Amino acid sequence: MESKLTPNRAVLLGMLFFLVCGSIWALRVPIVNGAPISFNSDEPSHFQVIRYMSEHWSLPPYTRDYYESAHPPLSDWVEAGYIKVWPASMQALALRFFSMLLGMGILLVMFKTARLLVSEWTAAFATCVCAALPMFVMFCSSVTNDPLAVLISSYALYMMVKGIQQGFTKKQLNVLCLVVGVAGIVKYTLLGLIPVAIGVVIYDRKRKGERWAVPVMSIAASFTLISGWWFLRNQIMYGDPFRSRAEIAMHMFNGSAAPTQPGYWASVVSTMTGSLLGIYPHSPNWPLVTYDAITKIFGVLLLVAFYVAVRRIWTPAKIVLASYLGLVLLTVLAYQLNHFQPHGRLLYPAIIVIVLGLSSVRHLIPTKDRVLMGSLFVGGLAALSVAIVTTTSFN
């Protein structure tokens, strides 16, 4: 019997690729004395925070060794409980594979969300693009708070898109309140979910002719009750809700304002594009011209795809997604102004919007060629991921 590739099977293949490639990365990045080495990421600090919390069941002191404790702690609390069942020598590896499990959840939620907005095959394409992105493979097979943050933001966006299209039931509204409330203690870039969720609820209630004040207050109350303590604690202990003053006092970052030269911002855009994709000038150790070429091609493709997306019909669901991406981008740019560290990886809480925007380029391709071009693009990303996870040196 001749086998037939379906969108569901294509997504399963993408998830299988992610598992294999992520496992290679998780096993290749060295673990010394039970702890990850410092390799172009914050993994060692995340691990030290998690281990401290597992041993003491309290937040560690905010020092250079535990600088990742500046971030909201839910991911660290979850993983601190998880590693208690593992011997010390296996804890780092166990956490990496736990991140991969969360990554699988992200891909499933992404496929479910995309199917609400585009065709089954386009949804499968967007999901496979995410599964093949080198950066997605790397941070979803590392010890970090990103996988949980992306999973929660992706699920919140799924619920909002579904609510926009079908209307919220009381149960769905309660779950949305809970998810948005939890988001505040996962990662700061998820705070953009709050105004977007409020806007979605107001829109849904008004079109039904119902009052919106109570559900909006429920969202605000959920965030205050679940996440408010973290920001209040920071205000009391460090003088601001985000601990920025504490970072400055430790000289963690340089500068407090961006240069005015246009070339600086061109460099920021290029670096953000490269880190969104998952390549850096010295990681892997390829010629600089290779890094520049791949980054520019990917950057131009993103710009073209989003230009096409913006010019097409704007639906309420599209406005919701674009609003959240805009808020995340503003947060990342504010981070750049304060820290001089342009990390495209910080945009991943809006990865659903990014890959759906990227899929808009299909409208420029003749229908008969879309399957071939989509396959070539995903295959190219997959080849890049394989090359990165197998050739990166850890000397």
C-alpha positions in Angstrom: 0.0 0.0 0.0 1.4 3.3 -1.0 2.0 5.6 1.9 0.8 9.2 1.7 2.3 12.2 3.5 -0.4 14.1 5.4 -0.1 17.4 7.4 -0.2 15.4 10.6 2.5 13.0 9.5 4.6 15.9 8.3 4.3 17.5 11.8 5.3 14.1 13.4 8.4 14.0 11.1 9.3 17.5 12.2 8.9 16.6 15.9 11.0 13.5 15.3 13.7 15.6 13.7 13.6 18.0 16.7 14.0 15.0 19.1 16.9 13.6 17.3 18.7 16.9 16.7 18.0 18.1 20.3 19.2 14.9 21.8 22.5 15.2 19.9 22.9 18.8 21.2 22.0 17.8 24.8 24.5 14.9 24.7 27.3 16.9 23.0 27.4 20.1 25.2 29.8 19.0 27.9 28.7 18.5 31.6 31.6 18.8 34.0 31.3 17.6 37.6 27.5 17.3 37.1 27.1 20.9 35.8 26.9 22.3 32.3 29.9 24.3 31.0 29.5 27.9 30.0 28.9 27.9 26.3 27.4 31.0 24.7 24.3 30.7 26.9 23.0 31.3 30.4 22.6 27.5 31.0 25.2 27.2 33.8 23.6 30.0 35.9 20.1 28.6 35.3 21.4 25.2 36.5 23.1 26.7 39.6 19.8 28.5 40.5 17.8 25.3 40.1 20.2 23.2 42.1 20.3 25.8 44.9 16.5 25.9 45.0 16.3 22.1 45.0 18.7 21.9 48.0 17.4 24.8 50.1 13.9 25.3 48.7 14.3 29.0 48.6 15.6 31.6 46.2 19.3 32.0 46.0 21.1 35.3 46.8 21.3 37.6 43.8 25.0 37.4 42.9 27.0 36.8 39.7 26.9 33.1 40.2 23.1 33.2 40.5 22.4 36.1 38.2 19.6 34.2 36.5 17.7 34.4 39.7 16.7 37.9 38.6 14.1 36.3 36.3 10.7 35.2 37.5 11.1 31.9 39.3 8.3 29.5 38.2 10.4 27.6 35.7 13.2 27.2 38.3 10.7 26.0 40.9 9.2 23.4 38.6 12.7 22.1 37.6 14.0 22.2 41.2 11.3 19.8 42.2 11.9 17.7 39.1 15.6 17.1 39.7 15.1 15.8 43.2 14.3 12.3 41.6 17.6 12.3 39.8 21.1 11.6 41.1 23.4 14.7 41.1 25.5 13.4 38.2 22.4 13.1 35.9 20.5 16.2 36.9 21.8 18.5 34.1 21.1 15.9 31.4 17.7 15.2 32.9 16.8 18.9 32.8 17.9 19.2 29.1 15.6 16.3 28.2 12.8 17.9 30.3 13.2 21.0 28.1 12.8 18.8 25.0 9.5 17.5 26.4 8.3 21.1 26.7 9.6 21.7 23.2 7.3 18.9 21.9 4.4 20.6 23.7 5.2 23.9 22.0 5.1 22.3 18.5 1.8 20.6 19.2 0.2 23.9 20.5 1.7 25.7 17.5 0.1 23.2 15.0 -3.3 23.5 16.8 -3.1 27.3 16.7 -2.0 27.5 13.1 -4.8 25.2 12.0 -7.3 27.8 13.3 -5.8 30.5 11.0 -4.5 28.8 7.8 -4.8 25.6 5.9 -3.6 22.3 7.3 -0.5 22.2 5.1 0.5 25.7 5.9 0.0 25.0 9.6 2.3 21.9 9.1 4.8 24.0 7.3 4.9 26.6 10.1 5.3 23.9 12.7 8.1 22.2 10.8 9.9 25.5 10.3 9.9 26.0 14.1 11.1 22.4 14.7 14.0 22.9 12.3 15.2 26.3 13.6 18.6 25.9 15.1 17.9 28.2 18.0 14.7 26.4 18.9 16.5 23.1 18.9 19.3 24.5 21.0 17.3 26.2 23.8 14.8 23.4 23.9 17.6 21.0 24.7 19.3 23.2 27.3 18.7 24.2 30.9 16.8 27.4 30.6 13.5 29.1 31.4 12.7 29.7 27.7 10.8 26.4 26.9 8.2 26.9 29.7 7.9 30.6 28.7 7.3 29.8 25.1 4.9 26.9 25.9 2.7 29.2 28.2 2.7 32.1 25.8 1.9 29.8 22.9 -1.0 28.2 24.8 -2.3 31.6 25.8 -2.3 32.8 22.2 -4.1 29.6 21.1 -6.8 30.2 23.6 -7.2 33.9 22.5 -7.4 33.0 18.8 -9.9 30.3 19.6 -11.9 32.7 21.7 -11.9 35.3 19.0 -13.2 32.9 16.4 -15.7 30.8 18.5 -16.4 33.0 21.6 -15.2 32.3 25.1 -17.1 29.8 27.4 -17.0 30.4 31.1 -14.5 27.5 31.5 -12.2 28.9 28.8 -12.3 32.3 30.3 -11.3 30.9 33.7 -8.4 29.0 32.1 -7.2 32.1 30.2 -7.2 34.1 33.5 -5.1 31.3 35.1 -2.6 31.1 32.2 -2.2 34.9 32.1 -1.8 35.1 35.8 0.9 32.4 35.8 2.7 34.1 32.8 3.9 36.9 35.1 6.2 34.6 37.1 7.7 32.8 34.1 9.4 35.5 32.0 9.1 39.3 31.7 8.5 39.1 28.0 5.2 37.4 28.7 3.8 40.5 30.4 2.5 41.5 27.0 -0.1 38.8 27.3 -2.0 40.8 29.9 -3.1 43.8 27.7 -3.7 41.5 24.7 -5.9 39.2 26.8 -7.9 42.1 28.2 -8.4 43.4 24.6 -9.6 40.0 23.4 -12.1 39.6 26.3 -13.5 43.1 25.8 -13.9 42.4 22.0 -15.7 39.1 22.7 -18.0 40.5 25.3 -19.0 43.6 23.2 -19.9 41.5 20.2 -22.1 39.4 22.4 -23.6 42.5 24.0 -22.4 41.4 27.4 -20.6 43.4 30.1 -16.9 43.1 30.1 -15.8 44.7 33.4 -16.0 41.5 35.5 -13.9 39.2 33.2 -11.3 42.0 32.7 -11.1 42.5 36.5 -10.7 38.7 36.8 -7.7 38.8 34.5 -6.1 41.6 36.5 -6.9 39.8 39.8 -5.4 36.6 38.6 -2.2 38.3 37.7 -2.1 40.2 41.0 -2.8 37.1 43.1 -0.5 34.7 41.3 2.4 36.9 40.1 2.1 40.2 42.0 4.1 39.0 45.0 7.2 38.6 42.8 7.2 42.2 41.6 6.3 43.5 45.1 9.2 41.6 46.5 11.6 43.1 44.0 10.3 46.6 44.7 10.9 46.1 48.5 14.3 44.4 48.2 15.8 46.1 45.2 13.9 49.3 44.7 12.2 48.4 41.4 9.9 45.6 40.3 12.3 44.2 37.7 15.6 44.3 39.6 17.2 46.6 37.0 19.0 48.6 39.7 20.5 45.5 41.2 21.9 44.5 37.8 23.4 48.0 37.4 24.9 47.8 40.9 26.7 44.5 40.0 27.9 46.0 36.7 26.3 43.1 34.9 25.9 45.1 31.7 27.5 48.1 30.1 25.7 51.4 29.2 22.3 52.8 29.6 21.5 54.3 26.2 21.9 53.4 22.6 24.4 55.1 20.2 22.9 57.4 17.6 24.9 56.0 14.7 22.6 54.3 12.1 25.3 51.6 11.6 24.8 50.6 15.3 21.2 49.8 14.8 21.9 47.9 11.5 24.3 45.8 13.5 21.6 45.2 16.2 19.1 44.1 13.5 21.7 41.8 12.0 22.7 40.3 15.3 19.1 39.8 16.4 18.3 38.0 13.1 21.3 35.8 13.6 20.4 34.9 17.1 16.8 34.4 16.2 18.0 31.9 13.6 20.6 30.4 16.0 24.0 31.3 14.6 26.6 33.6 16.0 29.9 35.0 14.5 31.9 32.5 16.6 29.5 29.7 17.1 29.9 27.5 15.2 33.4 28.5 14.1 32.6 29.1 10.5 34.0 31.8 8.2 32.5 35.2 9.0 31.3 35.5 5.4 29.2 32.4 5.9 27.6 33.8 9.0 26.9 37.1 7.2 25.4 35.5 4.1 23.0 33.2 6.1 21.9 36.0 8.4 21.2 38.4 5.6 19.3 35.8 3.5 17.1 34.9 6.5 16.6 38.6 7.4 15.5 39.6 3.9 13.1 36.6 3.8 11.6 37.6 7.2 11.1 41.2 6.0 9.5 40.1 2.7 7.2 37.6 4.5 6.0 40.2 7.0 5.5 42.8 4.3 3.2 40.4 2.5 1.4 39.5 5.8 0.8 43.2 6.6 -0.6 43.9 3.2 -3.2 41.1 3.4 -6.6 41.3 5.1 -6.5 42.1 8.8 -8.7 39.9 10.9 -9.3 40.2 14.7 -7.2 37.1 15.3 -4.4 38.6 13.1 -4.6 41.9 15.1 -4.2 39.9 18.4 -1.1 38.1 17.2 0.5 41.2 15.7 -0.2 43.1 18.9 1.5 40.6 21.1 4.5 40.4 18.7 4.8 44.2 18.8 4.8 44.2 22.6 7.4 41.5 22.8 9.5 43.4 20.2 9.3 46.6 22.2 10.3 44.7 25.4 13.4 43.3 23.6 14.3 46.7 22.1 14.0 48.2 25.6 16.4 45.4 26.8 18.8 46.3 24.0 18.7 50.0 25.1 19.6 49.1 28.7 22.0 46.2 28.1 23.6 46.4 24.7 22.8 42.7 24.1 20.6 42.3 21.0 19.2 38.8 21.5 16.7 37.7 18.9 16.1 34.6 21.1 14.1 36.8 23.4 11.5 37.0 20.7 10.7 33.3 20.9 7.6 33.8 23.2 6.0 35.1 20.0 7.4 32.3 17.8 3.9 31.3 16.6 3.5 34.8 15.1 6.9 34.8 13.6 6.6 31.4 11.8 3.1 32.2 10.6 4.4 35.5 9.3 7.2 33.7 7.6 4.7 31.4 5.9 3.1 34.4 4.3 5.8 34.3 1.7 3.8 31.4 0.1 1.5 34.0 -1.5 4.4 35.1 -3.7 5.0 31.5 -5.0 2.9 29.8 -7.6 0.5 27.2 -6.1 2.1 24.3 -8.0 5.6 25.1 -6.6 4.6 25.7 -3.0 5.2 22.2 -1.7 8.6 22.0 -3.4 9.7 25.4 -2.1 8.4 24.7 1.4 10.2 21.4 1.5 13.4 23.0 0.3 13.2 25.7 2.9 12.5 23.4 5.8 15.2 21.0 4.5 17.7 23.9 4.5 16.9 24.9 8.1 17.2 21.2 9.1 20.6 20.9 7.4 21.7 24.1 9.2 20.6 22.7 12.5 22.4 19.4 11.9 25.5 21.2 10.9 25.4 23.4 14.0 24.7 20.7 16.6 27.3 18.3 15.1 30.2 20.7 14.3 30.2 23.3 17.1 33.4 23.1 19.1 33.3 23.4 22.9 37.0 24.0 23.5 
